[in-house]
Amino acid sequence: MKVFLILWIMPIILLGSWYGLSYYDINFGYRILTRDLHDLVFRIYGNILGIPPETIPALVLKAIVLDTFLVVGFIVIKRRRKQIWAAIRKMLGWTEGGQETLQASGPADSEFSRGS
């Protein structure tokens, strides 16, 4: 689980750090953090996707939010799967021994078990 979370959060941290530093042109002398390269990257992505470059950061943010909901949902499901399955069984009327309850409730079953 730790590896999964690390592999999920690291690209988000790297992308967010690059975006924030390059957007405000805080480059520390590195060309990759300049505003010129920032604009060039989004222009290239905009041309590839056929959309205005200004809309890409909002789309990326929406994707990150969706991924976050999916990851949190996965964690909740993984940690509470027994409770979730118990609630589903209860909701659908299933029991632990579904076959046994059907056999015990039938009137014909008791006649055959007497050995007549």
N, C-alpha and C positions, 0 to 999 in steps of 0.2 A: 504494500500500500504506500509506503514511504517513497519507493522508487517511482511509482505511478504519479504521486503528487509532485515530486521533484521534476519529473519529465514534463508535467503539465504546466507548472508554474515558471520554470526557467525561461522558456521562450516568451512568455507574457512579460516577465520582468525585463528581459533584454530588449524586446520591442518597445515597451513603454519607456524604458530609460533612453533608448536611442531617439524615440519620437520626441520626448520632452526636451532633451538636450539640444537636438538639432532644430526643433521648432523655435526655440528661444535663442539659437545660435550660440550656445555655450559649448565651444568646441575644444578647449584646452589644447589647441594647436593641432588637433587631428582633423583631417579633411572629411572623414566619415561623419563627423558631428556638425558639419557646417550647414547653414540654411540653404546654400546653393545645391548641395547634394540632396538634401531633404526634398526640395522642390523638384529636382530632376527625377528622383525615385518615384515620386507620386505622379509626375507627368508620364513616365514610362508605363507605370501600372495603369494609369488612366487610358493611355493609348491602346494597351494590350486588351483591356476590358471593354473599351469603347464607352467609357463614362467620364464625366468631369473629374479631374483629380481632387477637387475639394470634397467630393462625397466619399472618398475612400476611407479616411479616418473614422467617419461615423459607421461605415459598414464593418470595419475591423472591430470597433468597440462593440457593436451588436453581436458579432461572432464571439468575442471574448465573453460577453455576458451570457450568451446561450451556452457556451462551453462550460462556464462556471456552474450554471444551473444543472447541466447534465452530470458534471463531476460530483457536485453536492448530492444530487439525487442518487447517483451510483453508490456513494458512500452510505447514505441513509438506508438504501435498499440492502446493501451488503451487511450492515450492522444490525438491521432489524428484520432480516428475512424470515425468521421463525415467527415473529409476531405478525408480519404481513400475511404469511401463508395461513396462519391460524385464523386471522380475520377473514380471509377469502373463503376458507373452508366453512366458517360459520355463516357467512353471508350466502353462500350457495347451498347450504344445508348438507354439506359433506361431513362425514365423521371419520375418525381414524380407521375404523374397520368397516368401510362402506359395504362390502360384500356380506359380512356377517350379520349386519342389521337387516339387510334385505331378506336373507334366508330365515332368520329367526321370526320375522314378522308375518310370514306367509302361512295360511291355514293348512295348505296341502303339505307343507314340509313336516308338520307334526304327525300326519297320518303315515307318511312313508318311514319315519324314524321308529315307529312302534314295532315294525317287523311283522305286520299282519299277513 
